[in-house]
Amino acid sequence: MAVNLVSLIMQFLTPDMIGRIASALGLDRNNTQTAIGAAIPGLLAGLSGVAAQPGGAQKLVDTVRQQTGALGSFANMLGASGQSSLIEKGSQILSSLLGGRDQTALAGAVSKYAGLGQNASGSLLGMLAPIVMGTIGQQQGTRSLDAGGIASLLSSQKDNIVAALPAGFANLLGGTGLLDSLGGAARTATAAAGQTARVTASAARAIGDTGQRAASVSRNWLYWLIPLLAILALLIYFFRPAEQVVQPGVPTIPSLTVGGLDLGKQVTDSITNLRTTLTGITDAASAQAALPKLREVTAQIDRVDGLLGQLSPEQRKVLAGVVNPLMPSLNQLFDKVLAIPGVAELLKPTIDALRAKLTLLTA
């Protein structure tokens, strides 16, 4: 089975581990979880760029060899006297590999995306660096570790990294050069995020213009009342909400609106669409046809993940209480689809990223 470094690292970073990291850094757990979901693919993207540089792969080999046993000792250093040393060593690793400019750019992007301070984001990256390097070393094996092997491993991860990059976070990294090693897929993701922002801004301007025009005719309201009512009736007719069809087994979540987005409805609709899409996959051809829909659902869930930090603990419990019971059946459906001949090669990176993003909703 093909290796997915993003999934392996996120498996190590269990909800309990994330809670301990947040506590050790004095951060909100939800914000920390959001930050980690962006930082891990961001770090791997940066390291992929290092591996592609002359002599970069050997630098990675030397660093990985120094991190032997990092995964086993990491938990013991949290909250202990060695915590500051852990952050310092991790920061030194990133500075040596990425350089100060890219390290600062990555920390700044994580800070903006997750709502953390720049210093807190830098400390978090310092903590995560040994985990990332330790996982790479675990996959390569210290005895067989060489420059060619580590370069090949990171090169094979490009699709997995792109699939795991949150859209808004990819946009923040767009001008830093940290995504250059990922090729066209990363540029497409960044462009899509930028296009979404432009469409949103355009819609907001249109609404503002409509409001200004309405204000300008308010003095002659009797004259305009009849045509305005007619226009309103047409708008209600054409833009009335469609009746929500809830798939059996997917409960309706109470309204949890943040930033104009009803997270409850978004999650319900996304899971319904996900089940429908997965059920329709029967072979490699139908899997290829379903890939855009799966990526669309991934982007929707990613947007919800990015707003979790704005929910109250009670609202998070409501959301987690609905998503948690659905995960076993979704995981079974994921596994069933991936077991179809020829499908895993096409969909595994996307499905692994989708699993990770859904898991964030269950914490």
Residue, then its C-alpha position, 0 to 999 in steps of 0.5 A: m500500500a502506498v505511503n501517505l505521510v500526511s495520514l501517518i503524521m495525523q494518526f500520531l497526532t491523536p485528539d489527546m495528543i493535540g489537547r496536550i500540545a495546546s495545553a503545553l503552549g497555552l493555546d485554545r484546543n480548537n485553534t491548535q487543531t485547525a493550525i495543525g491541520a494546515a501546518i503538517p501539509g505546509l511543512l511537508a510542502g516545504l521539505s519537498g522543496v528542500a529535497a529538490q534542491p542540490g544537496g537538499a536531500q542529503k541535508l534532510v538525511d542528516t537531520v532525520r538521522q538526528q531525530t531517531g526516536a523522536l516519536g517515542s520521546f515526544a509525548n514524554m517531553l510535553g509539559a516537562s522541563g524539556q519542552s522549551s528544548l523541544i521547541e528550540k531544537g525543532s525551530q533550529i531544524l526548520s531554520s536550517l532546512l527551510g531558511g529563516r524567510d520560509q520559516t517565518a512565512l510558514a509561521g505567518a500563514v499558520s497564524k493568519y489561518a488559525g487565528l494564533g499569534q506569530n510566536a505561538s505559530g512558530s512554537l507550534l511548528g517547532m514542536l511539529a518538526p521532530i514529529v514530521m522528521g521522525t515519521i519520515g525516518q520511520q518510513q525510510g528506516t535509518r539503515s536504508l536512509d539515503a538522499g535518493g530514497i528520501a527525495s523519492l519519498l517526498s516526491s511521491q507525496k505531492d498529491n497527498i500534500v495538495a489534497a490535505l492543504p486547506a484551500g484558504f491556507a494554500n492561498l496564504l502560501g501562494g506567494t511564498g514559494l513554499l508550494d512551488s515543488l508541488g507543481g501545477a496542482a498546488r497552483t490550481a488550488t491556490a487559484a481556486a481559493g483566490q477565485t472564491a474570494r473574488v466571487t465573494a467580494s463581488a457579491a458583497r459589492a453587488i449587495g452594497d450597490t443594491g442597498q445604495r440604490a434603495a436608499s436613493v429612492s426612499r423619499n419617493w416610496l409611494y411611487w416605487l412601492i408597487p414595482l418594488l413589491a413586484i420585483l420582490a415577489l419575483l425574487i422570492y419565487f426564483f430564489r426561494p430555498a429548495e426543500q431540504v432532502v435529508q438522506p436517511g441516517v444523516p440527521t439535521i443539525p441545529s443552525l450553527t451559523v458562523g460568518g454567514l455560513d450555517l455549518g450544521k447545514q453544510v456538514t449535513d449536505s456534504i455528508t449526504n452528497l459524499r454518501t451518494t457519490l461514494t455509492g455510485i463508484t463501481d469501477a475505475a471509470s466511475a471513480q475518475a468521474a467522481l473525483p471532482k465531486l469528492r474534491e468539492v466535498t473536501a473543500q466544503i468540509d475544509r471550510v467548516d474546519g476552518l471556522l470551528g475555532q469560532l464555535s462555542p464549546e457547546q456548539r462544538k459538542v452539538l456538531a461532534g455529537v452528530v458527526n461521530p456516529l456517522m464516521p463508522s459507516l462512512n469509513q466502511l464506505f471509504d474502505k469498500v470503495l478503495a477495495i475496488p480494483g483500480v480505484a485506490e490509485l485514483l482516490k486514496p489521497t483524496i479520501d485520506a484527506l477527507r477522512a482527516k478533515l472529517t475527523l476534526l469535526t468529531a473532536 
